[in-house]
Amino acid sequence: MLSVEAMDAPVYDLALLVPHDMYASDARKALAAFDVALAGLDGSAQSLLALDRTIREVAAAQGVESAALFQVLRVALRGNLASPGLFDTIAALGRDGVRQRIAAALKRLSDVAAVPR
């Protein structure tokens, strides 16, 4: 089992945080939608199956591939793609830790959107 102590807060590489087939705005919307969905799950509904279903439902509702949302979440929570399983990471961080990391990733994505061209 992963420990929270072993997981430093990530520094986000936008090339990883935004999959090649998405725009930063799409990644931001999908990540924010997952955060809302996660906040609405009660503790007993945070099983592996419920989380998987929630991610897939959010992806479909946002019009993105579920694999792309899985990637955005993995990078938002760990900072890279080569990490332990997404659900192990979610379990180790807990709902509050996951929501904190999502907030940090959303801020990073918002910073990118605010940069003038």
Secondary structure, DSSP 4 states (H G I P E B T S, - for coil): ---GGG-PPPPP-HHHHS-TTS-HHHHHHHHHHHHHHHHHS-GGG-SHHHHHHHHHHHHHHHTS-HHHHHHHHHHHHHSSSSSS-HHHHHHHHHHHHHHHHHHHHHHHHHHHHHS--
